[in-house]
Amino acid sequence: MSGSVTLNINDGIAEITLDRPEKHNAITPEMASALAEHCARVDRDDAVRVVFVKGAGNRAFCTGSDIKSLAQFPSAWHFRNRVEYAMALRNVQKPVIAALKGWVLGGGGELALAADIRVAGTSTRCGFPEVTRGWVGGGGASQLLPRLIGYGQAMRMLLTGEIVDAAEAQRLGLFEIVVDDAEVESVARALCRQIASYSPIATQAVKASVRASLSTALEIGIRYENEMNVMCFAVGNHLEGIKAFSEDHSPDSRR
């Protein structure tokens, strides 16, 4: 099986590309391992402020796990202990932007759900067809989709395997931004540059606070947010922001 996952880091932005366009960027076990390694690396690299993930070519972002590779696991136990690539991306503490075009299916949809913001082209078609093949997705769709689009709409997609177009996905709240296909990467990169220009302490604190809201009670979440705010002040980044406001210029993003 061919295919790779490439990583390029430039100006604080780590660009991860699923590179198997001839197979709609379907992920093999080797690609899953490479993706997990890249995710761990960018999370440790202080020079990286934002992660940008995309698929090679124009036909698909990712159609999930390579079906033939699923049959090669010697037992269900070995499958249980596989590298879960969507979880690897979700575990990245830095902001993650996904650029989507063409097919976004199954595990590819779970990769999109693992991102923080999704920029999609008008050609994008998204669905979770696992139920039609006899199983449930193992990368978080049943947990993340209802949190994003609500219980009923998530059940509609997960129980029927229905594939929705970009306009419908945006209406549901699954995609945040929809543009012409030719503009997807430029819009996503501009968003990355904007976020990368801010304090990395602040952007990661925002992500940690919002993620905490998905699994905690309101009062606990608010207390956690305040602790994140105090942490930002303790680091001292707020002083640059106050100074910049007083002097009417942008803060120094190098801090």
VOVOFI-264157 format. One record per atom (N, C-alpha, C, O): residue in one letter; x, y, z. Coordinates in pm, whole numbers, padded with zeros to 5 digits, always signed. Atoms other than C-alpha are relative to their C-alpha. Layout:
N
aXYZ...
! end
This chain:
255
m+00083-00119+00000m+00000+00000+00000m+00087+00124+00000m+00183+00132+00077s-00076-00124+00004s+00132+00345-00089s-00066+00103+00090s-00167+00075+00155g+00057-00107-00081g+00067+00672+00084g+00093+00043+00110g+00173-00036+00161s-00084-00052-00106s+00233+00893+00336s-00073+00116+00068s-00178+00160+00022v+00049-00119-00069v+00169+01175+00581v+00119+00092+00015v+00216+00058+00083t-00114-00091-00003t+00396+01475+00538t-00022+00112+00100t-00135+00147+00133l+00004-00110-00096l+00482+01752+00781l+00097+00109-00044l+00214+00082-00069n-00084-00116+00028n+00613+02100+00699n-00032+00108+00102n-00149+00136+00129i+00017-00104-00101i+00668+02373+00958i+00061+00129-00052i+00178+00133-00091n-00047-00130+00051n+00695+02737+00854n-00075+00113+00069n-00198+00114+00072d+00059-00118-00064d+00635+03063+01042d-00104-00035+00104d-00210+00029+00111g+00089+00035-00110g+00471+02894+01337g-00117-00089-00037g-00198-00124+00050i+00112+00083+00047i+00232+02686+01126i+00053-00136-00043i+00140-00145-00129a-00035+00137+00038a+00267+02308+01104a-00105-00052-00097a-00222-00062-00061e+00093+00047+00103e+00111+02177+00783e+00015-00151-00016e+00120-00201-00056i+00003+00146+00011i+00016+01809+00789i-00087-00036-00120i-00202+00006-00131t+00073+00039+00121t-00086+01654+00457t-00016-00150-00008t+00083-00224-00001l+00028+00141+00027l-00253+01317+00407l+00023-00020-00149l-00050+00035-00231d-00046+00004+00138d-00083+01216+00085d-00019-00139-00062d+00075-00218-00074r+00033+00123+00072r-00258+00928-00088r-00119+00029-00091r-00223-00036-00081p+00116-00049+00077p-00478+01103-00343p-00063-00104-00090p-00183-00099-00117e+00056+00102+00090e-00516+00802-00571e-00100-00093+00070e-00178-00161+00004k+00093+00079-00080k-00705+00629-00287k-00082+00089+00093k-00122+00048+00202h+00079-00095-00078h-00891+00936-00161h+00057+00023+00140h-00016+00050+00235n-00071-00022-00126n-00631+00969+00116n-00048-00093+00112n-00043-00057+00230a+00036+00100-00099a-00761+00656+00288a+00125-00037+00080a+00234-00049+00024i-00114+00013-00090i-00540+00588+00587i+00035-00146+00029i-00049-00223+00074t-00054+00132-00033t-00327+00276+00623t+00057+00003+00142t+00076+00111+00197p-00063+00000-00133p-00180+00162+00957p+00131+00078+00004p+00161+00143+00103e-00126-00074+00005e+00154+00306+00848e-00024+00151+00000e+00048+00226+00065m+00035-00141+00001m-00007+00642+00774m-00052+00045+00136m-00022+00155+00181a+00051-00033-00134a-00187+00633+01109a+00115+00022+00097a+00112+00116+00177s-00116-00014-00088s+00144+00584+01287s+00076+00129-00029s+00119+00200+00062a-00071-00122+00038a+00307+00866+01091a-00077+00123+00047a-00016+00219+00096l+00081-00113-00043l+00017+01101+01166l+00012+00020+00151l+00026+00133+00198a-00013-00009-00146a+00036+01020+01538a+00136+00057+00040a+00145+00137+00133e-00134-00051-00029e+00410+01086+01537e+00010+00150-00029e+00068+00225+00049h-00002-00142+00035h+00365+01420+01362h-00077+00082+00103h-00033+00190+00143c+00082-00072-00099c+00092+01523+01607c+00076+00017+00130c+00073+00124+00191a-00079-00007-00124a+00315+01441+01904a+00114+00099-00017a+00147+00173+00076r-00114-00089+00023r+00604+01630+01747r-00042+00146+00004r+00023+00227+00070v+00040-00141+00005v+00414+01952+01675v-00049+00048+00136v-00038+00166+00168d+00046-00039-00133d+00264+01948+02023d+00118+00035+00091d+00106+00118+00180r-00119-00025-00083r+00615+01942+02174r+00081+00120-00049r+00161+00177+00026d-00083-00103+00062d+00759+02204+01937d-00055+00140+00033d-00162+00177-00015d+00047-00132-00039d+00730+02552+02090d-00006+00097-00116d-00073+00200-00108a+00004-00089+00117a+00788+02706+01748a-00133-00012-00074a-00169+00077-00151v+00129+00022+00067v+00452+02564+01631v-00112+00063+00082v-00127+00036+00202r+00111-00065-00069r+00152+02777+01716r-00137-00048-00048r-00234-00045+00027v+00125+00047+00060v-00116+02639+01483v+00030-00120-00087v+00137-00128-00149v-00014+00118+00085v-00165+02306+01306v-00105+00006-00110v-00223+00030-00084f+00086-00005+00118f-00312+02294+00955f+00003-00138-00065f+00109-00186-00103v+00006+00135+00056v-00431+01957+00822v-00084+00000-00127v-00191+00061-00131k+00072+00005+00128k-00538+01883+00465k+00028-00133-00069k+00117-00208-00028g-00023+00118+00081g-00563+01605+00211g+00060+00040-00134g+00032+00148-00185a-00059-00027+00131a-00360+01586-00110a-00105-00017-00109a-00196-00099-00098g+00093+00010+00112g-00545+01638-00436g-00129+00074+00028g-00145+00139+00131n+00126-00072-00009n-00894+01772-00494n-00122-00089+00017n-00233-00039+00033r+00115+00090-00004r-01111+01462-00476r-00045-00034+00140r-00161-00071+00161a+00037+00040-00135a-01103+01400-00103a+00094+00060+00103a+00213+00077+00079f-00082-00029-00117f-00982+01521+00232f+00050-00134+00055f+00170-00154+00071c-00034+00135-00048c-00992+01163+00365c-00128-00082+00006c-00232-00033+00049t+00115+00090-00007t-01226+00866+00335t+00014-00102+00113t-00048-00208+00110g-00012+00087-00117g-01117+00711+00664g+00104-00108-00018g+00194-00097-00101s-00096+00111+00004s-00932+00388+00721s-00010-00077-00130s-00120-00098-00183d-00002+00087+00118d-00827+00182+00422d-00071-00130+00033d-00028-00204+00122i+00084+00115-00033i-01091-00092+00418i+00078-00131-00008i+00060-00219+00077k-00077+00125+00015k-00851-00361+00296k+00093-00021+00120k+00116-00134+00163s-00091+00014-00113s-00613-00284+00582s-00073-00046+00126s-00014-00109+00213l+00077+00041-00118l-00893-00340+00835l-00009-00152+00008l-00014-00209+00117a+00010+00147+00002a-00914-00704+00724a+00131-00069+00035a+00135-00190+00052q-00131+00059-00025q-00544-00754+00794q+00035-00012+00148q+00136-00073+00183f-00027+00017-00143f-00565-00725+01173f-00028-00145+00038f-00134-00197+00005p+00017+00143-00030p-00516-01080+01308p-00111-00031+00098p-00160-00144+00102s+00107+00024-00096s-00776-01038+01582s-00062+00134+00040s-00005+00241+00014a+00064-00121-00049a-01019-00791+01734a+00086+00069+00106a+00083+00191+00119w-00088-00056-00102w-00768-00744+02018w+00109+00086-00064w+00140+00195-00015h-00100-00079+00071h-00501-00628+01774h-00062+00128-00056h+00000+00234-00056f+00068-00118+00052f-00754-00394+01617f-00026+00100+00113f-00013+00221+00093r+00024-00086-00116r-00839-00258+01963r+00125+00084+00032r+00113+00199+00074n-00125-00066-00036n-00473-00165+02012n+00064+00074-00118n+00184+00104-00114r-00050-00073+00115r-00437+00009+01674r+00033+00144+00038r-00007+00191+00144v-00022-00143-00017v-00309+00364+01643v-00128+00072-00045v-00168+00062-00161e+00124-00070+00032e-00624+00578+01658e+00036+00142-00048e+00063+00231+00032y-00054-00123+00058y-00536+00862+01421y-00085+00123+00031y-00030+00231+00050a+00083-00117-00031a-00836+01087+01489a+00025+00047+00143a+00028+00167+00170m-00029-00037-00138m-00765+01076+01861m+00136+00068+00012m+00154+00159+00093a-00132-00063-00002a-00401+01163+01793a-00010+00148-00037a+00056+00232+00023l+00017-00139+00039l-00512+01481+01618l-00078+00077+00107l-00046+00192+00137r+00079-00067-00104r-00769+01562+01884r+00084+00031+00123r+00057+00129+00192n-00083-00019-00118n-00501+01533+02154n+00098+00116-00013n+00161+00155+00085v-00088-00115+00018v-00301+01820+02002v-00056+00117+00080v-00174+00151+00067q+00046-00108-00086q-00319+02108+02251q-00008+00135-00071q-00070+00228-00020k-00001-00125+00075k-00263+02378+01990k-00119+00006-00095k-00175-00098-00130p+00112-00010+00093p-00535+02513+01760p+00026-00079-00129p+00135-00074-00185v-00009+00083+00121v-00603+02280+01465v-00107+00046-00099v-00225+00051-00067i+00090-00043+00107i-00756+02403+01138i+00001-00107-00109i+00108-00148-00154a+00009+00101+00107a-00881+02150+00880a-00051+00065-00128a-00149+00139-00126a+00043-00046+00132a-00908+02232+00509a-00062-00120-00072a+00006-00221-00095l+00074+00115+00052l-01171+02008+00349l-00046+00024-00144l-00100+00130-00177k+00053-00001+00136k-01248+01931-00014k-00040-00143-00037k+00022-00239+00009g+00040+00132+00045g-01430+01643-00179g-00056-00085+00112g-00130-00037+00197w+00057+00095-00095w-01508+01334+00026w+00064+00012+00138w+00186+00018+00153v-00041+00001-00141v-01490+01349+00405v-00087-00105+00067v-00198-00076+00112l+00084+00112-00040l-01610+01010+00519l+00062-00080+00114l+00184-00091+00125g-00045+00092-00105g-01589+00782+00823g+00108+00059+00087g+00090+00164+00148g-00113-00049-00078g-01254+00821+00992g+00050+00135-00047g+00107+00210+00031g-00034-00133+00049g-01191+01120+00768g-00090+00106+00063g-00045+00216+00094g+00092-00090-00070g-01500+01281+00919g+00041+00016+00145g+00028+00125+00202e-00045-00008-00140e-01365+01197+01264e+00126+00085+00011e+00145+00154+00112l-00115-00091+00003l-01038+01369+01172l-00048+00146-00007l+00005+00232+00063a+00055-00134+00009a-01241+01675+01073a-00060+00044+00132a-00044+00159+00173l+00058-00031-00130l-01429+01658+01404l+00108+00027+00104l+00085+00102+00200a-00109-00019-00095a-01094+01644+01586a+00062+00137-00012a+00130+00183+00080a-00053-00136+00019a-01001+01984+01442a-00087+00098+00078a-00196+00064+00123d+00073-00104-00073d-01110+02307+01609d-00085+00086-00092d-00191+00134-00053i+00075-00076+00099i-01223+02490+01295i+00012-00072-00133i+00121-00117-00171r+00003+00069+00128r-01326+02338+00963r-00034+00099-00112r-00138+00164-00109v+00023-00083+00119v-01293+02529+00634v-00023-00096-00116v+00064-00176-00149a+00037+00098+00102a-01470+02342+00354a-00027+00066-00134a-00072+00181-00142g+00034-00044+00135g-01504+02378-00020g-00142-00042-00034g-00199-00130+00031t+00138+00031+00038t-01840+02368-00194t-00015-00144-00051t-00126-00197-00053s+00007+00139+00049s-01751+02023-00334s-00005-00102+00114s-00026-00220+00089t-00015+00093-00112t-01723+01873+00014t-00127-00078+00026t-00237-00023+00025r+00110+00090-00036r-01942+01576+00099r+00043-00076+00124r+00147-00143+00124c-00041+00057-00129c-01937+01453+00458c-00102-00100+00051c-00223-00076+00043g+00090+00099-00056g-02081+01143+00618g+00075-00101+00084g+00198-00109+00082f-00054+00103-00088f-02029+00861+00864f-00073-00131-00032f-00168-00168+00037p+00074+00116+00052p-02131+00545+00674p+00029-00132+00070p-00012-00238+00021e-00040+00124-00065e-01992+00291+00922e-00117-00094+00026e-00104-00215+00012v+00114+00085-00034v-02339+00168+01021v-00044-00084-00120v-00096-00195-00102t+00040+00074+00119t-02404+00060+00660t+00092-00118-00027t+00059-00207-00106r-00097+00108+00018r-02097-00166+00681r+00002-00096+00118r+00071-00198+00116g+00012+00093-00110g-02184-00322+01013g+00077+00035+00125g+00096-00050+00212w-00071-00037-00123w-01992-00126+01272w-00026+00147+00032w-00094+00218-00042v+00009-00140-00042v-01971+00205+01458v+00141+00059-00007v+00239-00011+00017g-00132-00064+00006g-01689+00455+01412g+00070-00006+00134g+00007+00006+00239g-00076+00012-00124g-01412+00419+01667g+00086+00120+00031g+00168+00115+00123g-00085-00117-00019g-01258+00766+01642g-00070+00120+00057g-00017+00231+00054g+00065-00109-00071g-01514+00976+01824g-00126+00058-00061g-00182+00152-00005a+00117-00061+00065a-01804+01043+01584a-00123+00000+00089a-00195+00100+00096s+00121+00008-00082s-02074+00923+01824s+00006+00091+00122s-00097+00123+00181q-00017-00089-00115q-01931+01146+02098q+00010+00147-00040q-00045+00234+00027l-00026-00138+00039l-01825+01458+01910l-00111+00059-00087l-00143+00177-00074l+00100-00053+00092l-02094+01489+01643l-00122+00057+00074l-00164+00168+00041p+00115-00059-00069p-02390+01535+01885p+00035+00127+00078p-00050+00214+00096r-00042-00122-00069r-02189+01795+02077r+00010+00117-00096r-00004+00233-00056l-00017-00106+00101l-02139+01987+01753l-00132+00038-00067l-00158+00156-00087i+00121-00030+00077i-02474+01956+01575i-00129-00040+00072i-00238-00022+00017g+00119+00039-00075g-02711+01824+01844g-00034-00148-00016g+00006-00212-00113y+00030+00144-00006y-02848+01481+01931y-00077-00050-00121y-00037-00148-00185g+00086+00049+00108g-03120+01448+01670g+00068-00004-00135g+00060-00104-00206q-00067-00004+00129q-02918+01557+01370q+00117-00099-00005q+00143-00159-00109a-00108+00098-00004a-02624+01344+01482a-00054-00140-00019a+00005-00221-00092m+00060+00132+00016m-02850+01041+01511m-00046-00022-00143m-00035-00133-00196r+00040+00013+00141r-02987+01111+01164r+00118-00040-00085r+00107-00131-00168m-00117+00032+00081m-02639+01106+01016m+00060-00135+00035m+00098-00211-00054l-00069+00122-00043l-02501+00819+01223l-00084-00126-00024l-00028-00231-00056l+00086+00118+00017l-02803+00585+01197l-00032-00030-00146l-00061-00145-00181t+00031+00022+00142t-02862+00635+00824t+00126-00009-00086t+00122-00063-00196g-00120-00007+00082g-02504+00687+00705g-00012+00105-00108g+00065+00105-00204e+00026-00102+00102e-02640+00983+00508e+00121+00091-00020e+00189+00131+00075i-00109-00092+00035i-02385+01197+00327i-00061+00136-00032i-00151+00146-00115v+00055-00133+00020v-02452+01571+00340v+00099+00086-00079v+00221+00065-00072d-00087-00089+00075d-02319+01841+00112d+00049+00114+00089d+00009+00124+00205a-00063-00105-00079a-02122+02145+00225a-00101+00098+00056a-00090+00141+00171a+00100-00096-00046a-02422+02375+00246a-00079-00055+00117a-00104+00016+00215e+00074+00063-00109e-02615+02132+00464e+00088-00014+00124e+00042+00007+00236a-00092+00015-00113a-02309+02066+00680a+00020+00133+00071a+00030+00137+00194q-00014-00131-00064q-02268+02439+00739q-00128+00038+00073q-00123+00095+00182r+00127-00031-00067r-02638+02476+00821r-00012-00074+00133r-00064-00021+00231l+00006+00080-00122l-02607+02199+01078l+00100+00046+00106l+00084+00016+00224g-00105-00041-00092g-02299+02358+01232g+00120-00091-00002g+00207-00083+00084l-00112+00093+00013l-02062+02085+01117l+00122+00068-00060l+00235+00041-00021f-00107-00079+00060f-01856+02322+00899f-00017+00145+00043f-00128+00198+00045e+00007-00139-00042e-01768+02671+01019e+00005+00096-00119e-00062+00200-00118i-00020-00088+00115i-01664+02822+00684i-00012-00082-00127i+00050-00189-00137v+00011+00066+00132v-01763+02721+00329v+00031+00103-00107v-00028+00211-00111v-00042-00089+00108v-01595+02879+00026v+00017-00083-00127v+00007-00206-00123d-00031+00074+00123d-01521+02788-00336d+00122-00088+00023d+00212-00053+00100d-00111+00093-00017d-01284+02494-00363d+00137+00067-00019d+00231+00038+00054a-00128-00064+00031a-01011+02712-00511a+00049+00090+00114a+00167+00124+00119e-00035-00093-00107e-01016+02932-00200e+00022-00070+00134e+00064-00006+00231v-00002+00069-00129v-01018+02663+00071v+00134+00015+00070v+00140+00058+00186e-00131-00002-00067e-00646+02646+00141e+00045+00141+00032e+00105+00164+00137s-00042-00138-00029s-00586+03020+00114s-00077+00057+00118s-00019+00127+00201v+00080-00047-00113v-00872+03094+00354v+00046-00067+00129v+00059-00002+00233a-00045+00073-00118a-00756+02824+00594a+00137+00049+00045a+00161+00065+00165r-00134-00048-00036r-00397+02946+00582r-00006+00141+00059r+00068+00172+00153a+00015-00134-00056a-00505+03305+00644a-00050-00008+00144a-00006+00069+00230l+00050+00022-00136l-00694+03184+00949l+00113-00048+00090l+00125-00003+00204c-00116+00048-00076c-00383+02997+01064c+00095+00114+00034c+00143+00125+00146r-00093-00111-00023r-00167+03306+01022r-00055+00096+00105r+00019+00147+00189q+00062-00090-00098q-00414+03517+01219q+00016-00056+00141q+00058+00016+00232i-00009+00061-00133i-00421+03273+01511i+00145-00010+00045i+00175+00010+00163a-00142+00011-00034a-00045+03221+01497a+00060+00134+00042a+00164+00137+00107s-00052-00132-00036s+00002+03597+01539s-00029+00036+00145s+00024+00134+00197y+00034-00028-00139y-00147+03582+01889y+00090-00078+00095y+00165-00167+00053s-00078+00069-00101s+00014+03469+02212s-00037-00149+00003s-00155-00181+00015p+00032+00143-00005p+00043+03087+02209p-00056-00043+00136p-00133-00139+00143i+00057+00029-00131i-00032+03084+02582i-00151+00028-00003i-00230-00051+00048a+00142-00038+00007a-00362+03261+02511a-00080-00096-00087a-00188-00141-00046t+00079+00085+00090t-00470+03048+02216t-00015-00142+00056t-00120-00203+00042q+00012+00133-00059q-00391+02722+02395q-00088+00001+00124q-00154-00098+00154a+00089-00012-00116a-00569+02847+02707a-00145+00004-00046a-00232-00055+00018v+00136-00001+00056v-00876+02922+02494v-00044-00142-00035v-00154-00183+00001k+00036+00136+00041k-00870+02571+02348k-00024-00089+00121k-00121-00164+00125a+00015+00082-00119a-00821+02408+02688a-00130+00033+00073a-00198-00057+00122s+00122-00041-00069s-01107+02610+02837s-00125-00048-00072s-00219-00099-00009v+00117+00043+00077v-01351+02534+02556v-00014-00152+00005v-00124-00204+00020r+00006+00147-00009r-01259+02164+02556r-00052-00044+00137r-00127-00141+00146a+00048+00035-00134a-01319+02155+02932a-00151+00015+00010a-00216-00059+00084s+00145-00022-00007s-01671+02288+02875s-00080-00118-00054s-00198-00133-00021l+00070+00113+00060l-01757+01973+02679l-00018-00116+00097l-00097-00207+00070s+00005+00116-00089s-01707+01743+02976s-00012+00035+00147s+00005-00051+00233t+00013-00040-00139t-01763+01945+03293t-00128+00079+00022t-00189+00129-00073a+00114-00084-00035a-02046+02117+03477a+00037+00146-00018a+00154+00182-00017l-00023-00142+00029l-02088+02490+03414l+00087+00067+00106l+00182+00137+00072e-00077-00068-00106e-01956+02605+03751e+00146-00044+00000e+00235+00039+00019i-00137+00049+00005i-01649+02383+03724i+00072+00059-00121i+00188+00098-00113g-00060-00054+00121g-01588+02502+03370g+00038+00147+00014g+00143+00189-00032i-00029-00141-00020i-01607+02867+03468i+00121+00018+00091i+00205+00104+00066r-00117-00006-00088r-01360+02809+03751r+00128-00037-00077r+00233+00024-00059y-00116+00041+00080y-01128+02630+03507y+00042+00113-00093y+00161+00140-00110e-00032-00113+00089e-01152+02921+03264e+00075+00109+00076e+00171+00166+00025n-00067-00104-00079n-01056+03162+03540n+00144-00040+00032n+00234+00045+00032e-00138+00046-00026e-00752+02947+03626e+00087+00016-00124e+00204+00051-00114m-00075-00021+00124m-00648+02958+03261m+00033+00149-00018m+00142+00184-00063n-00023-00145+00009n-00686+03337+03271n+00113+00041+00093n+00200+00119+00056v-00105-00032-00097v-00470+03357+03583v+00136-00049-00052v+00237+00018-00035m-00124+00053+00055m-00209+03137+03413m+00057+00095-00105m+00178+00120-00108c-00046-00094+00103c-00192+03380+03119c+00061+00124+00066c+00165+00174+00022f-00053-00116-00071f-00142+03668+03362f+00132-00034+00068f+00223+00048+00072a-00122+00040-00070a+00122+03473+03554a+00119-00004-00095a+00231+00030-00057v-00108+00005+00099v+00324+03422+03235v+00045+00141-00039v+00161+00162-00074g-00036-00138+00027g+00313+03796+03177g-00038+00050-00137g-00010+00166-00170n+00036-00042+00135n+00175+03805+02822n-00099+00117-00001n-00101+00197-00094h+00102-00104-00003h-00107+04035+02929h+00062+00140+00002h+00002+00236-00045l-00064-00131-00007l+00142+04316+02992l+00029+00056-00139l+00015+00176-00162e-00023-00043+00138e+00234+04325+02624e-00130+00044-00064e-00133+00142-00139g+00130-00036+00055g-00135+04333+02533g-00048+00134+00052g-00102+00215-00024i+00040-00128-00059i-00205+04620+02774i+00083+00113-00059i+00029+00219-00093k-00090-00101+00056k+00098+04813+02648k-00038+00033-00144k-00043+00150-00183a+00035-00021+00140a-00003+04761+02285a-00131+00077-00012a-00145+00164-00099f+00128-00072+00004f-00358+04878+02356f+00020+00148+00033f-00037+00235-00032s-00025-00137-00042s-00231+05189+02533s+00070+00080-00109s+00045+00200-00126e-00078-00067+00103e+00004+05270+02246e-00062-00013-00139e-00006+00034-00238d+00078+00013+00124d-00253+05179+01978d+00078-00071-00111d+00088-00021-00223h-00063+00084+00102h-00058+04906+01798h-00022-00147+00037h-00069-00177+00147s+00021+00142-00024s-00069+04526+01768s+00102-00051+00100s+00216-00005+00102p-00095+00059-00095p+00088+04319+02048p+00113-00072-00072p+00097-00116-00186d-00114+00076+00053d+00427+04158+01991d-00032-00149+00014d-00034-00203+00124s+00043+00139-00003s+00327+03804+01895s+00112-00098+00033s+00087-00217+00048r-00111+00090-00031r+00672+03667+01970r-00001-00043+00145r+00070-00137+00183r+00003+00034-00142r+00589+03657+02338r-00099-00112+00024r-00117-00155+00138
! end
